Amino acid sequence: MKTDFKNFKEIKTELKRLDLERQIATEEFKALKGDIQNDLRPLNWVQTVVEYTGKIGSLVLMKKMFK
């Protein structure tokens, strides 16, 4: 993207804006990394398996009750 600047103040302002955008993107990336690390922990896998097992078990139980 080419921008025509009229003076050095505009250049400084644009550089400041771009630096702030870079800092925001870096912080968002750090937060995403933390979320992914939490999602990949074995305890979360166990919890997910237990939840699905409970759902499947309840469906099987309801199926047997209606037969």
N, C-alpha and C positions, 0 to 999 in steps of 0.2 A: 504494500500500500504506500503510495507516494503522496506525501503531504507537502504543500508549499508553506513554508514558515516565513513570517514577515519580520520576526526579530528573535533575539536570543531568549527572551522571556517565554515565548511560545515553545521554543525547543526545550527549555528547562522544564516547563509545565508538562509537556508530552513525555519527557524522560521520567519525570516523577510519577506520572500516571502509569506508565508501562512498568516501572519498578514496583509500584503498589500491586498491580495486577499479577506480576510474577510472584510476589510474596503471598498473595491470596491463594494462587494456584499451588504453591508449595505447601501451605498449611492444609489445604483441602486434600492434597496427596498424602500428607502425614496422617490425617484423620482416616482416610480410606484404607491406608496400610494397617492402622490399628483395628479397624472394623474387620478386615480380612483375617488378621491374626486371631481375633476372637472367634470368628466363624469357623476357623480350621482347628480349633482345640478339640481334643478327643471327647471332653465332657459334653460339648455341644452336639457331637455326633451321637453320643449315647442318648441324650435327651431327645433328639430327633427320632431315633429308632424307637424309643419307648412311646413317643407320641403316635407314630404310625402303627406300631403294634397294638396300641390301645384302640385306635380307630378300626383297624382290621378285625380285632377281636370282638369289638362291639357289633360290627356288621355280621360276623359269623354267628354270634349269639342271637341276634335278632332273626337271622335266617332260620336257625334251628327252632326258635320259638314259634315261628309262623308255619312250620311244616307240620 
